[in-house]
Amino acid sequence: MQELWAKLSSAGPVLLRGLGSLLKAQMAWKHGEFTDAACMYLWIALDAAHSLTLQKLRDSGVNNPTSQDASNHFKTIAGYETPWERFFEDDYENRIRFIHPDHRFGAEVRPQLLADDYL
């Protein structure tokens, strides 16, 4: 725990927010009435991962990196191909449906959420 604490104490705000969001997502998912909140936390964590990846690319000399650059970098470090061209583009529509009450896919009182949307 002390080693983990030492690493986290020097982490930046984006990394800490992303990690905190992952923890909150797990806690919210345990209670069915908060499953939509769990996904919201995951989208915050994904956005933090996106921001951290773009920063890493900038630090390595890539000028004005794109979401496609981030996706390519993710493929490199993960060691497997993904079906999307841009960073986590696969979940874009779900995020829009949940965050915006009136969106291009049509307004919904409670957007449908499936277990695999979280998993």
Backbone as JSON Lines, residues from 0, in Angstrom:
{"i":0,"aa":"M","n":[0.82,-1.2,0.0],"ca":[0.0,0.0,0.0],"c":[0.86,1.26,0.0]}
{"i":1,"aa":"Q","n":[1.99,1.22,0.74],"ca":[2.84,2.4,0.81],"c":[3.44,2.73,-0.55]}
{"i":2,"aa":"E","n":[3.81,1.69,-1.31],"ca":[4.36,1.92,-2.65],"c":[3.3,2.55,-3.56]}
{"i":3,"aa":"L","n":[2.08,2.04,-3.48],"ca":[0.99,2.59,-4.27],"c":[0.71,4.03,-3.87]}
{"i":4,"aa":"W","n":[0.66,4.3,-2.58],"ca":[0.41,5.65,-2.09],"c":[1.5,6.61,-2.57]}
{"i":5,"aa":"A","n":[2.75,6.17,-2.55],"ca":[3.86,7.02,-3.0],"c":[3.69,7.39,-4.47]}
{"i":6,"aa":"K","n":[3.26,6.42,-5.29],"ca":[3.04,6.7,-6.71],"c":[1.86,7.64,-6.91]}
{"i":7,"aa":"L","n":[0.78,7.42,-6.18],"ca":[-0.41,8.26,-6.33],"c":[-0.19,9.68,-5.81]}
{"i":8,"aa":"S","n":[0.64,9.83,-4.81],"ca":[0.86,11.16,-4.25],"c":[1.57,12.08,-5.23]}
{"i":9,"aa":"S","n":[2.25,11.52,-6.22],"ca":[2.9,12.35,-7.22],"c":[2.12,12.4,-8.54]}
{"i":10,"aa":"A","n":[0.95,11.76,-8.58],"ca":[0.14,11.74,-9.8],"c":[-0.55,13.09,-10.0]}
{"i":11,"aa":"G","n":[-0.81,13.41,-11.25],"ca":[-1.5,14.65,-11.58],"c":[-2.99,14.56,-11.41]}
{"i":12,"aa":"P","n":[-3.67,15.69,-11.53],"ca":[-5.12,15.72,-11.3],"c":[-5.93,14.9,-12.3]}
{"i":13,"aa":"V","n":[-5.49,14.8,-13.55],"ca":[-6.25,14.04,-14.54],"c":[-6.2,12.54,-14.22]}
{"i":14,"aa":"L","n":[-5.02,12.05,-13.87],"ca":[-4.89,10.65,-13.51],"c":[-5.7,10.33,-12.25]}
{"i":15,"aa":"L","n":[-5.63,11.2,-11.26],"ca":[-6.38,10.96,-10.03],"c":[-7.89,11.0,-10.27]}
{"i":16,"aa":"R","n":[-8.33,11.92,-11.11],"ca":[-9.77,11.96,-11.4],"c":[-10.2,10.71,-12.14]}
{"i":17,"aa":"G","n":[-9.38,10.25,-13.08],"ca":[-9.7,9.03,-13.81],"c":[-9.77,7.82,-12.89]}
{"i":18,"aa":"L","n":[-8.8,7.68,-12.0],"ca":[-8.8,6.56,-11.05],"c":[-9.99,6.65,-10.09]}
{"i":19,"aa":"G","n":[-10.26,7.86,-9.61],"ca":[-11.41,8.04,-8.72],"c":[-12.71,7.69,-9.42]}
{"i":20,"aa":"S","n":[-12.81,8.02,-10.69],"ca":[-14.02,7.7,-11.45],"c":[-14.18,6.2,-11.65]}
{"i":21,"aa":"L","n":[-13.06,5.5,-11.86],"ca":[-13.14,4.04,-11.96],"c":[-13.64,3.42,-10.66]}
{"i":22,"aa":"L","n":[-13.16,3.91,-9.54],"ca":[-13.62,3.41,-8.24],"c":[-15.11,3.7,-8.02]}
{"i":23,"aa":"K","n":[-15.52,4.92,-8.35],"ca":[-16.93,5.29,-8.18],"c":[-17.83,4.46,-9.1]}
{"i":24,"aa":"A","n":[-17.35,4.19,-10.32],"ca":[-18.13,3.37,-11.25],"c":[-18.38,1.99,-10.68]}
{"i":25,"aa":"Q","n":[-17.35,1.4,-10.11],"ca":[-17.49,0.06,-9.53],"c":[-18.49,0.07,-8.37]}
{"i":26,"aa":"M","n":[-18.4,1.09,-7.53],"ca":[-19.34,1.19,-6.4],"c":[-20.77,1.39,-6.89]}
{"i":27,"aa":"A","n":[-20.97,2.26,-7.88],"ca":[-22.31,2.54,-8.39],"c":[-22.91,1.31,-9.08]}
{"i":28,"aa":"W","n":[-22.07,0.55,-9.79],"ca":[-22.56,-0.61,-10.53],"c":[-23.14,-1.68,-9.61]}
{"i":29,"aa":"K","n":[-22.7,-1.7,-8.38],"ca":[-23.18,-2.69,-7.41],"c":[-24.65,-2.48,-7.04]}
{"i":30,"aa":"H","n":[-25.2,-1.32,-7.36],"ca":[-26.58,-0.97,-7.01],"c":[-27.33,-0.64,-8.3]}
{"i":31,"aa":"G","n":[-28.28,-1.48,-8.66],"ca":[-28.99,-1.36,-9.93],"c":[-29.56,0.01,-10.24]}
{"i":32,"aa":"E","n":[-29.99,0.72,-9.2],"ca":[-30.56,2.05,-9.44],"c":[-29.51,3.08,-9.85]}
{"i":33,"aa":"F","n":[-28.23,2.73,-9.76],"ca":[-27.16,3.66,-10.12],"c":[-26.35,3.22,-11.33]}
{"i":34,"aa":"T","n":[-26.9,2.31,-12.14],"ca":[-26.12,1.81,-13.28],"c":[-25.81,2.91,-14.29]}
{"i":35,"aa":"D","n":[-26.74,3.85,-14.47],"ca":[-26.44,4.94,-15.41],"c":[-25.31,5.82,-14.86]}
{"i":36,"aa":"A","n":[-25.28,6.02,-13.54],"ca":[-24.18,6.78,-12.94],"c":[-22.86,6.04,-13.1]}
{"i":37,"aa":"A","n":[-22.89,4.71,-13.01],"ca":[-21.67,3.93,-13.2],"c":[-21.09,4.18,-14.58]}
{"i":38,"aa":"C","n":[-21.95,4.21,-15.59],"ca":[-21.46,4.47,-16.95],"c":[-20.94,5.91,-17.09]}
{"i":39,"aa":"M","n":[-21.59,6.84,-16.44],"ca":[-21.1,8.23,-16.48],"c":[-19.69,8.31,-15.92]}
{"i":40,"aa":"Y","n":[-19.45,7.62,-14.8],"ca":[-18.11,7.6,-14.23],"c":[-17.1,6.96,-15.18]}
{"i":41,"aa":"L","n":[-17.53,5.9,-15.87],"ca":[-16.62,5.27,-16.82],"c":[-16.28,6.21,-17.97]}
{"i":42,"aa":"W","n":[-17.26,6.99,-18.42],"ca":[-16.97,7.93,-19.51],"c":[-15.99,9.0,-19.05]}
{"i":43,"aa":"I","n":[-16.09,9.41,-17.8],"ca":[-15.11,10.37,-17.26],"c":[-13.72,9.72,-17.25]}
{"i":44,"aa":"A","n":[-13.66,8.46,-16.81],"ca":[-12.37,7.75,-16.79],"c":[-11.82,7.58,-18.2]}
{"i":45,"aa":"L","n":[-12.68,7.28,-19.17],"ca":[-12.23,7.17,-20.57],"c":[-11.69,8.5,-21.07]}
{"i":46,"aa":"D","n":[-12.38,9.57,-20.72],"ca":[-11.91,10.89,-21.15],"c":[-10.57,11.22,-20.51]}
{"i":47,"aa":"A","n":[-10.39,10.82,-19.25],"ca":[-9.1,11.02,-18.59],"c":[-8.01,10.22,-19.3]}
{"i":48,"aa":"A","n":[-8.31,8.97,-19.65],"ca":[-7.35,8.14,-20.38],"c":[-7.0,8.77,-21.73]}
{"i":49,"aa":"H","n":[-8.0,9.32,-22.39],"ca":[-7.79,10.0,-23.67],"c":[-6.86,11.2,-23.48]}
{"i":50,"aa":"S","n":[-7.15,12.02,-22.48],"ca":[-6.32,13.2,-22.21],"c":[-4.89,12.81,-21.86]}
{"i":51,"aa":"L","n":[-4.73,11.78,-21.03],"ca":[-3.38,11.34,-20.65],"c":[-2.61,10.8,-21.85]}
{"i":52,"aa":"T","n":[-3.31,10.09,-22.74],"ca":[-2.67,9.56,-23.94],"c":[-2.24,10.7,-24.86]}
{"i":53,"aa":"L","n":[-3.12,11.7,-25.05],"ca":[-2.75,12.84,-25.89],"c":[-1.56,13.58,-25.3]}
{"i":54,"aa":"Q","n":[-1.53,13.73,-23.96],"ca":[-0.39,14.4,-23.32],"c":[0.89,13.61,-23.52]}
{"i":55,"aa":"K","n":[0.8,12.3,-23.4],"ca":[1.98,11.44,-23.61],"c":[2.5,11.61,-25.04]}
{"i":56,"aa":"L","n":[1.59,11.68,-26.0],"ca":[2.0,11.88,-27.4],"c":[2.64,13.25,-27.59]}
{"i":57,"aa":"R","n":[2.06,14.29,-26.97],"ca":[2.67,15.62,-27.05],"c":[4.07,15.62,-26.44]}
{"i":58,"aa":"D","n":[4.21,14.97,-25.29],"ca":[5.51,14.89,-24.62],"c":[6.55,14.15,-25.46]}
{"i":59,"aa":"S","n":[6.08,13.23,-26.32],"ca":[7.01,12.48,-27.16],"c":[7.3,13.19,-28.48]}
{"i":60,"aa":"G","n":[6.72,14.4,-28.66],"ca":[7.04,15.19,-29.84],"c":[5.98,15.25,-30.91]}
{"i":61,"aa":"V","n":[4.84,14.62,-30.69],"ca":[3.76,14.68,-31.68],"c":[3.04,16.02,-31.52]}
{"i":62,"aa":"N","n":[3.06,16.82,-32.57],"ca":[2.38,18.12,-32.52],"c":[0.9,17.94,-32.78]}
{"i":63,"aa":"N","n":[0.07,18.48,-31.89],"ca":[-1.38,18.46,-32.04],"c":[-1.92,17.05,-32.33]}
{"i":64,"aa":"P","n":[-1.7,16.09,-31.43],"ca":[-2.16,14.71,-31.67],"c":[-3.68,14.65,-31.75]}
{"i":65,"aa":"T","n":[-4.16,13.7,-32.54],"ca":[-5.59,13.5,-32.76],"c":[-6.07,12.27,-32.01]}
{"i":66,"aa":"S","n":[-7.38,12.07,-32.01],"ca":[-7.95,10.86,-31.4],"c":[-7.48,9.62,-32.16]}
{"i":67,"aa":"Q","n":[-7.24,9.74,-33.45],"ca":[-6.71,8.6,-34.2],"c":[-5.28,8.29,-33.76]}
{"i":68,"aa":"D","n":[-4.47,9.32,-33.52],"ca":[-3.13,9.09,-32.98],"c":[-3.2,8.38,-31.63]}
{"i":69,"aa":"A","n":[-4.13,8.8,-30.79],"ca":[-4.3,8.19,-29.47],"c":[-4.71,6.73,-29.61]}
{"i":70,"aa":"S","n":[-5.61,6.44,-30.55],"ca":[-6.05,5.07,-30.78],"c":[-4.89,4.21,-31.25]}
{"i":71,"aa":"N","n":[-4.08,4.74,-32.16],"ca":[-2.92,3.99,-32.65],"c":[-1.93,3.72,-31.52]}
{"i":72,"aa":"H","n":[-1.72,4.7,-30.66],"ca":[-0.82,4.52,-29.52],"c":[-1.38,3.45,-28.58]}
{"i":73,"aa":"F","n":[-2.68,3.49,-28.33],"ca":[-3.32,2.5,-27.46],"c":[-3.13,1.1,-28.03]}
{"i":74,"aa":"K","n":[-3.29,0.95,-29.34],"ca":[-3.09,-0.36,-29.97],"c":[-1.67,-0.85,-29.74]}
{"i":75,"aa":"T","n":[-0.72,0.07,-29.81],"ca":[0.68,-0.3,-29.61],"c":[0.95,-0.8,-28.2]}
{"i":76,"aa":"I","n":[0.44,-0.08,-27.2],"ca":[0.73,-0.49,-25.82],"c":[-0.15,-1.66,-25.36]}
{"i":77,"aa":"A","n":[-1.35,-1.8,-25.93],"ca":[-2.24,-2.9,-25.55],"c":[-1.82,-4.2,-26.21]}
{"i":78,"aa":"G","n":[-1.22,-4.09,-27.39],"ca":[-0.76,-5.28,-28.09],"c":[-1.82,-5.97,-28.92]}
{"i":79,"aa":"Y","n":[-2.95,-5.31,-29.15],"ca":[-3.97,-5.91,-30.01],"c":[-4.69,-4.83,-30.79]}
{"i":80,"aa":"E","n":[-5.28,-5.23,-31.89],"ca":[-6.01,-4.31,-32.76],"c":[-7.39,-4.03,-32.19]}
{"i":81,"aa":"T","n":[-7.88,-2.82,-32.41],"ca":[-9.23,-2.46,-32.02],"c":[-10.02,-2.14,-33.28]}
{"i":82,"aa":"P","n":[-11.35,-2.26,-33.24],"ca":[-12.14,-2.02,-34.45],"c":[-12.37,-0.54,-34.77]}
{"i":83,"aa":"W","n":[-11.96,0.37,-33.88],"ca":[-12.23,1.78,-34.1],"c":[-11.0,2.52,-34.6]}
{"i":84,"aa":"E","n":[-11.25,3.61,-35.31],"ca":[-10.16,4.44,-35.82],"c":[-9.75,5.5,-34.8]}
{"i":85,"aa":"R","n":[-10.72,6.01,-34.05],"ca":[-10.43,7.05,-33.06],"c":[-10.58,6.48,-31.66]}
{"i":86,"aa":"F","n":[-9.92,7.09,-30.72],"ca":[-9.86,6.61,-29.34],"c":[-11.25,6.37,-28.77]}
{"i":87,"aa":"F","n":[-11.57,5.13,-28.45],"ca":[-12.84,4.72,-27.85],"c":[-14.07,5.24,-28.59]}
{"i":88,"aa":"E","n":[-13.96,5.32,-29.91],"ca":[-15.08,5.8,-30.72],"c":[-16.27,4.86,-30.64]}
{"i":89,"aa":"D","n":[-16.04,3.6,-30.31],"ca":[-17.1,2.6,-30.29],"c":[-18.24,2.97,-29.34]}
{"i":90,"aa":"D","n":[-17.96,3.7,-28.26],"ca":[-18.98,4.01,-27.26],"c":[-19.52,5.43,-27.39]}
{"i":91,"aa":"Y","n":[-19.2,6.12,-28.45],"ca":[-19.58,7.53,-28.61],"c":[-21.1,7.72,-28.56]}
{"i":92,"aa":"E","n":[-21.84,6.9,-29.29],"ca":[-23.29,7.07,-29.35],"c":[-23.94,6.87,-27.99]}
{"i":93,"aa":"N","n":[-23.51,5.87,-27.23],"ca":[-24.06,5.67,-25.89],"c":[-23.82,6.89,-25.01]}
{"i":94,"aa":"R","n":[-22.61,7.42,-25.08],"ca":[-22.28,8.59,-24.25],"c":[-23.16,9.77,-24.61]}
{"i":95,"aa":"I","n":[-23.37,10.02,-25.88],"ca":[-24.23,11.13,-26.32],"c":[-25.66,10.9,-25.83]}
{"i":96,"aa":"R","n":[-26.16,9.67,-25.97],"ca":[-27.53,9.36,-25.54],"c":[-27.73,9.61,-24.05]}
{"i":97,"aa":"F","n":[-26.75,9.31,-23.24],"ca":[-26.89,9.45,-21.79],"c":[-26.64,10.85,-21.29]}
{"i":98,"aa":"I","n":[-25.7,11.54,-21.87],"ca":[-25.33,12.86,-21.36],"c":[-26.31,13.94,-21.81]}
{"i":99,"aa":"H","n":[-26.8,13.83,-23.03],"ca":[-27.68,14.87,-23.58],"c":[-29.12,14.37,-23.63]}
{"i":100,"aa":"P","n":[-30.04,15.0,-22.89],"ca":[-31.44,14.55,-22.89],"c":[-32.12,14.65,-24.25]}
{"i":101,"aa":"D","n":[-31.74,15.64,-25.06],"ca":[-32.32,15.82,-26.39],"c":[-31.16,15.81,-27.38]}
{"i":102,"aa":"H","n":[-31.05,14.72,-28.13],"ca":[-29.89,14.53,-29.0],"c":[-30.33,14.06,-30.38]}
{"i":103,"aa":"R","n":[-29.39,13.91,-31.26],"ca":[-29.7,13.57,-32.66],"c":[-30.3,12.18,-32.83]}
{"i":104,"aa":"F","n":[-30.18,11.32,-31.83],"ca":[-30.75,9.98,-31.91],"c":[-32.18,9.93,-31.4]}
{"i":105,"aa":"G","n":[-32.69,11.06,-30.89],"ca":[-34.05,11.14,-30.37],"c":[-34.07,11.19,-28.85]}
{"i":106,"aa":"A","n":[-34.9,12.05,-28.3],"ca":[-34.99,12.22,-26.85],"c":[-35.56,10.95,-26.2]}
{"i":107,"aa":"E","n":[-35.02,10.62,-25.03],"ca":[-35.48,9.45,-24.28],"c":[-35.6,9.84,-22.81]}
{"i":108,"aa":"V","n":[-36.65,9.33,-22.15],"ca":[-36.81,9.58,-20.73],"c":[-35.68,8.9,-19.97]}
{"i":109,"aa":"R","n":[-35.44,7.66,-20.28],"ca":[-34.33,6.91,-19.68],"c":[-33.72,6.05,-20.79]}
{"i":110,"aa":"P","n":[-32.56,6.44,-21.26],"ca":[-31.92,5.67,-22.34],"c":[-31.66,4.23,-21.91]}
{"i":111,"aa":"Q","n":[-31.79,3.33,-22.86],"ca":[-31.55,1.92,-22.58],"c":[-30.09,1.69,-22.22]}
{"i":112,"aa":"L","n":[-29.86,0.92,-21.2],"ca":[-28.52,0.58,-20.77],"c":[-28.43,-0.93,-20.65]}
{"i":113,"aa":"L","n":[-27.44,-1.51,-21.28],"ca":[-27.22,-2.95,-21.22],"c":[-25.97,-3.23,-20.41]}
{"i":114,"aa":"A","n":[-25.87,-4.41,-19.86],"ca":[-24.71,-4.76,-19.03],"c":[-23.41,-4.56,-19.78]}
{"i":115,"aa":"D","n":[-23.38,-4.88,-21.08],"ca":[-22.12,-4.74,-21.81],"c":[-21.74,-3.27,-22.04]}
{"i":116,"aa":"D","n":[-22.67,-2.35,-21.84],"ca":[-22.33,-0.93,-21.91],"c":[-21.39,-0.55,-20.77]}
{"i":117,"aa":"Y","n":[-21.53,-1.23,-19.66],"ca":[-20.63,-1.02,-18.53],"c":[-19.4,-1.9,-18.65]}
{"i":118,"aa":"L","n":[-19.63,-3.16,-18.91],"ca":[-18.53,-4.12,-18.94],"c":[-17.59,-3.84,-20.08]}
